[in-house]
Amino acid sequence: MTPVLGAFGVGAGLMYFLDPVRGARRRALARDGIVHALHALDRVVEKGARDLTSRSRGLVAEARSFFHDDNVPDEVLKARVRAKLGHVIGNPHAIEVTVHGGHVELRGPILAEDEDGLIASMAVIPGVRGVESRLEVYDAPEHVPALQSSDGWGSDHFTRARERWSPLRRLGAGVVGVGLLAAGARRRDGLGAVLRLGGMAILARDVADQSLRRLLGLGAGRDVIEIQKTLTIRAAIEDVFDLWLHCERFPLFMDHLRRVEVLGEGRYRWIVRGPAGVSVSWEADIVDLVPERRIAWASLPGSMVASEGAVQFDATPDGSTRVTIKLAYNPPGGVLGHALASLLGAAPKRLMDEDLVRFQSLFERGKTTAHGHEVHFIEVCAGGGN
């Protein structure tokens, strides 16, 4: 059965890439994806080497400062503390730092999960003689503005930053991953398979620089992949907002959309063209609607594609409309699924960019090209989803 499935997979891949109509473009996109991955690997090695050099110098400097940092000026020590805060907690601006005679006093709100780590990290800063905590500890960030995300739509950039590895650690992990693959390649038993699987997992985690949870999309919420785009459309804000609000018309001029079904009460079913032409669908609710200002949505729990997003509309002095789109989603397979989709020519960011150009063209030229034919603005305004 396995050889049959393998042959079927190879045949399907050849048909996909050798298609006489779209094959050339698909091969070019796949080639670009591979080149990008190789460049990313080169950057990992280069950054790792630089980080190793920097850390070596830092160790020497720390060894020297151990004997000479007894009387660090309070201004210098405060700067060190503030620099350290940015690496330890997600809201360093919420903490007030006072330094006197080498003694550090901390005030402000902090999450309970961050308190111990913060105090411990302050105590080991060269020149610190003592740490006094006057922090206000909270179990959750709700109702504490200083502890909430600045973007207002639930992202966790700091948590993700803490999951990332340093360049040196990535370089070391890459060496270990390659070593496990090499060891597994020499064996044809169960242990060899485990070694190969472990090596591939480490290399995937290393190259993507994402936690395995996000890498596979398991229990990672909606914001595994984030995309943001801003464009200015030479049209009145009320017209731009009105078309965006009627998203069931999008498939008329957006190539990657097959259907948007209105289910009622602010709920829609989205059906898109996925990798290799396979349809992917999910349902989403509008969770925030401010006329001619903002539309936000979120997918329903259990959706095939967990997603959330927001579109902000701002009028410019010359009468145009600035549109800012933020999209976060967790595709099937997480980061790896996203990478595979991109390799197969279904990169979400590229598709969104192309569709936004069509959206802009409808207003500024009165027409665009989609699905292989010309689409006019008046048709879209009069039509619905297909």
Order of alpha helices (4+ residues) and beta strands (2+ residues): alpha-alpha-alpha-beta-beta-alpha-beta-alpha-alpha-alpha-alpha-beta-alpha-beta-beta-beta-beta-beta-beta-alpha-alpha-beta-beta-alpha
